[in-house]
């Protein structure tokens, strides 16, 4: 909360105070739940935002939503804060998809379309990406994996990370920590939802020795194929002036989840007492 990005969150209350929209929606990382406010107490940041919104007439509710519960092939948890002007507190939409591995009894209650979507569901039908410098047949489906990174990921099983492959040569693992570096040089699993997409480090394809392409990121995030993004595709050890395409996707709210929340806001505004 002590940098420019954190202060932007507080600006949402200022906008609401001036424009008085019928609904306010704020999405943030789960760390907001424990973030310190002006009083220095853990969790006071979100309580301050809620109190400020309530003071100007909003009924506020918040909840951690998992994108996979709403048809996104990704285990992405984010805090959603919803304020409705007057009336009752917002009731969040019920999940439409379920983790059958954890709740096998639900198989008898729902059709196969209600299971969590997987990486294979999202990108399994895509052809191999083109290499840097070649004509992009599919926008943003470009492989820029450096040769050294290809060497390092070789030998890492599907769904695993390089740091925990202690049988591999030390010069391949280098200084990766088996307990802390579980998202670096990490392969996704075909038959599970992806981990939360990250901007700072790209995940690897389940079986190919390469990073997931920005188009694969878009698919995993729930964007349609006619959604086109621009900007550099950064080598994961390099830097670029502007936001790279992987980060553009990872910073976004997954469209299917955004749609589910937005439709429920609209529905409750129509029938607000």
C-alpha positions in Angstrom: 0.0 0.0 0.0 3.0 2.3 0.2 3.7 2.7 -3.5 1.9 4.3 -6.5 0.1 1.0 -7.3 -1.3 0.6 -3.8 -2.5 4.2 -3.7 -4.4 3.6 -6.9 -6.6 1.3 -4.9 -7.6 4.2 -2.6 -8.5 6.3 -5.6 -11.4 4.0 -6.3 -13.1 5.4 -3.3 -12.5 8.9 -4.5 -14.0 8.0 -7.9 -17.0 6.5 -6.2 -17.5 9.6 -4.1 -17.5 11.9 -7.1 -19.4 9.9 -9.7 -21.7 7.8 -7.4 -21.9 4.8 -9.8 -24.6 2.2 -9.0 -21.9 -0.4 -8.5 -18.2 -0.5 -7.7 -16.0 -3.5 -8.4 -12.4 -3.8 -7.2 -10.2 -6.8 -7.9 -6.9 -7.4 -6.1 -4.4 -10.1 -5.1 -5.1 -12.1 -1.9 -2.4 -10.2 -0.2 -4.8 -7.3 0.3 -6.6 -9.3 3.0 -3.5 -9.0 5.2 -2.2 -5.7 3.9 -1.6 -3.0 6.6 -3.4 0.3 6.4 -2.5 3.6 7.9 -2.7 2.2 11.4 -0.1 -0.4 10.6 -2.4 -3.4 11.5 -2.6 -6.4 9.3 -5.9 -6.5 7.4 -6.8 -2.9 8.1 -6.2 -1.8 4.5 -9.3 -3.6 3.1 -11.4 -2.7 6.1 -10.5 1.0 5.6 -11.6 0.7 1.9 -14.9 -1.0 2.9 -15.6 1.6 5.7 -14.9 4.5 3.3 -17.3 3.0 0.7 -20.0 2.4 3.3 -19.6 6.0 4.5 -20.7 7.3 1.1 -23.7 5.0 0.8 -22.4 1.6 -0.5 -23.4 -1.8 0.8 -20.1 -3.7 0.5 -19.2 -7.4 0.4 -15.9 -9.1 -0.6 -14.8 -12.7 -1.4 -11.9 -14.6 -2.8 -12.9 -16.1 -6.1 -11.1 -18.9 -7.9 -11.1 -18.4 -11.7 -11.3 -22.2 -12.3 -14.7 -22.2 -10.5 -16.1 -20.1 -13.4 -14.8 -22.0 -16.4 -11.2 -20.6 -16.6 -8.5 -23.3 -17.0 -6.4 -21.7 -14.3 -6.1 -21.9 -10.5 -6.1 -18.2 -9.9 -7.4 -16.7 -6.6 -8.2 -13.0 -6.4 -10.1 -10.8 -3.9 -13.2 -9.1 -5.4 -14.8 -6.2 -3.5 -18.3 -5.2 -4.7 -20.2 -2.2 -3.5 -23.8 -1.5 -4.5 -25.2 1.9 -3.9 -27.9 1.6 -1.3 -29.9 -1.6 -0.9 -28.5 -5.0 0.1 -24.9 -6.3 0.0 -23.9 -8.1 -3.2 -24.3 -11.9 -3.3 -21.5 -13.5 -5.3 -22.3 -15.9 -8.2 -22.2 -19.6 -7.4 -19.4 -21.6 -9.0 -20.2 -23.3 -12.3 -17.2 -25.7 -12.4 -15.8 -28.0 -9.8 -12.6 -29.9 -9.0 -13.8 -33.5 -9.3 -10.5 -34.8 -7.9 -11.3 -33.2 -4.6 -15.1 -33.7 -4.8 -15.7 -36.9 -6.7 -19.3 -37.1 -5.4 -20.2 -34.1 -7.7 -19.7 -36.3 -10.7 -23.2 -37.7 -10.2 -24.7 -34.3 -9.8 -23.3 -32.4 -12.8 -22.4 -33.2 -16.4 -18.8 -33.5 -17.6 -19.0 -29.8 -18.8 -19.0 -28.8 -15.1 -15.5 -30.2 -14.3 -12.5 -27.9 -14.1 -11.1 -27.1 -17.5 -7.5 -28.2 -18.1 -4.5 -26.9 -19.9 -5.3 -29.5 -22.6 -8.8 -28.1 -23.0 -7.3 -24.7 -23.5 -4.4 -25.2 -25.8 -4.4 -28.9 -26.9 -5.7 -28.0 -30.4 -3.1 -25.3 -31.2 -0.4 -26.2 -33.8 3.3 -25.8 -32.9 4.3 -22.1 -32.6 6.6 -20.4 -35.0 10.1 -19.3 -34.1 11.1 -15.7 -33.7 11.4 -13.9 -37.0 9.0 -16.2 -38.8 5.5 -15.1 -40.0 3.0 -15.5 -37.2 0.2 -17.7 -38.6 -1.7 -17.4 -35.3 -1.2 -14.0 -33.6 1.2 -14.1 -30.6 1.8 -17.8 -31.0 5.5 -17.3 -31.1 8.3 -19.4 -29.4 11.2 -17.3 -28.2 12.7 -19.7 -25.7 16.5 -19.2 -25.4 18.7 -22.2 -26.2 20.0 -22.3 -22.6 16.5 -22.4 -21.2 15.7 -25.3 -23.5 18.7 -27.1 -22.1 17.7 -26.4 -18.5 14.1 -27.6 -18.8 15.0 -30.8 -20.5 14.5 -33.7 -18.2 11.8 -32.0 -16.0 8.6 -34.2 -16.0 5.2 -32.8 -16.8 3.7 -30.8 -13.9 7.1 -30.6 -12.1 9.7 -27.8 -11.6 13.4 -27.9 -12.2 14.4 -27.0 -8.6 13.1 -30.3 -7.3 14.8 -32.5 -9.9 17.8 -33.3 -7.7 18.9 -36.1 -10.0 19.7 -33.6 -12.7 23.2 -32.1 -13.0 24.0 -29.2 -10.6 24.9 -26.9 -13.5 21.4 -27.5 -14.9 19.6 -26.7 -11.6 22.1 -24.0 -10.6 21.0 -22.1 -7.5 17.3 -22.9 -7.6 15.9 -23.6 -4.2 13.7 -26.8 -4.0 11.3 -25.2 -1.5 11.1 -21.6 -2.8 11.6 -21.8 -6.6 8.7 -24.0 -7.4 7.3 -21.6 -10.1 10.6 -21.1 -12.0 11.3 -23.5 -14.9 7.9 -25.1 -14.1 6.0 -27.3 -16.6 2.2 -27.2 -16.6 0.2 -30.5 -16.6 -2.0 -31.4 -19.5 -4.8 -32.8 -17.4 -5.0 -30.1 -14.7 -5.8 -26.3 -14.7 -2.7 -24.1 -15.0 -1.2 -22.5 -12.0 -1.8 -18.7 -11.7 -0.2 -17.1 -14.8 2.7 -14.8 -13.8 4.1 -11.8 -15.5 7.7 -12.1 -14.2 8.3 -15.7 -15.3 6.5 -17.7 -17.9 5.5 -21.3 -17.4 6.7 -24.1 -19.7 4.6 -26.3 -22.1 3.6 -29.6 -20.6 5.7 -31.7 -23.0 7.6 -29.3 -25.3 10.9 -27.8 -24.1 9.7 -24.2 -24.5 7.8 -21.5 -22.7 4.1 -21.2 -23.2 3.4 -18.6 -25.9 1.4 -15.4 -25.3 -1.4 -17.0 -27.4 -1.4 -20.0 -25.1 -1.5 -17.6 -22.1 -4.5 -15.9 -23.7 -6.3 -19.3 -24.1 -5.5 -20.3 -20.5 -6.8 -16.9 -19.3 -10.1 -17.3 -21.1 -9.6 -14.8 -23.9 -11.2 -15.6 -27.3 -8.8 -16.1 -30.3 -10.0 -12.9 -32.0 -8.5 -11.0 -29.0 -5.3 -9.5 -30.4 -2.5 -8.0 -28.2 0.5 -6.1 -29.2 3.9 -5.4 -27.7 7.2 -7.1 -27.2 7.5 -10.8 -26.3 10.2 -10.7 -23.7 12.9 -13.4 -23.3 12.4 -14.3 -19.6 15.9 -13.3 -18.6 15.8 -10.0 -20.6 14.0 -6.7 -20.2 11.9 -4.5 -22.4 10.8 -0.9 -22.3 7.1 -1.6 -22.5 4.9 -4.3 -20.9 5.5 -7.6 -22.6 2.7 -9.8 -23.9 2.9 -12.4 -21.2 2.6 -9.8 -18.5 -0.3 -8.1 -20.3 -2.3 -11.3 -20.0 -1.2 -12.2 -16.5 -2.3 -8.8 -15.2 -5.8 -9.1 -16.6 -8.9 -10.4 -14.9 -9.9 -13.6 -16.8 -12.9 -12.7 -19.0 -15.2 -15.6 -18.1 -14.8 -14.7 -14.4 -15.3 -11.0 -15.1 -18.4 -11.8 -17.1 -19.9 -14.0 -14.3 -19.4 -11.2 -11.7 -20.6 -8.5 -14.1 -23.8 -10.4 -15.0 -24.6 -11.0 -11.4 -24.1 -7.3 -10.6 -26.5 -6.4 -13.4 -29.0 -8.9 -12.2 -29.0 -7.7 -8.6 -29.2 -4.0 -9.7 -32.3 -4.9 -11.7 -34.0 -6.4 -8.7 -32.6 -4.2 -6.0 -35.1 -3.5 -3.2 
